[in-house]
Amino acid sequence: MAIETAVGDVLILSTDRASHLYAVGRVTVDGQQTFVESSHPIYVSDRVTAAAIAKAMVTPDRRIFIRDFTDSEWSEVLR
């Protein structure tokens, strides 16, 4: 299920591999769901660090979303 993102939001995408890897990056195009074409994410190995980076880069009054590819579910990170 896609989410409604807007420029200034931040995405945290988590791999479904045995050793988790988190990609954190700012949404640069409304509706962005991945980092394939529009931004260069920062890669980290734990969720706490990913959330801290996301909180530092999110634009005021925008949102942080996380997607775990293990279950393909989206959720919003509370700031």
JOCOR-V180477 format. One record per backbone hydrogen bond with DSSP energy under -1.0 kcal/mol. CO is the residue of the C=O (numbers start at 1). NH is the residue of the N-H. If there is no record, write none. Layout:
# JOCOR-V180477
{{CO NH} {CO NH}}
This chain:
# JOCOR-V180477
{{3 5} {5 31} {6 9} {8 59} {9 27} {10 65} {11 25} {12 67} {13 23} {14 69} {21 15} {22 44} {23 13} {24 42} {25 11} {27 8} {29 32} {42 24} {44 22} {46 50} {47 51} {48 52} {49 53} {50 54} {51 55} {52 56} {53 57} {54 58} {59 62} {63 10} {64 77} {65 12} {66 75} {67 14} {68 72} {73 68} {75 66}}
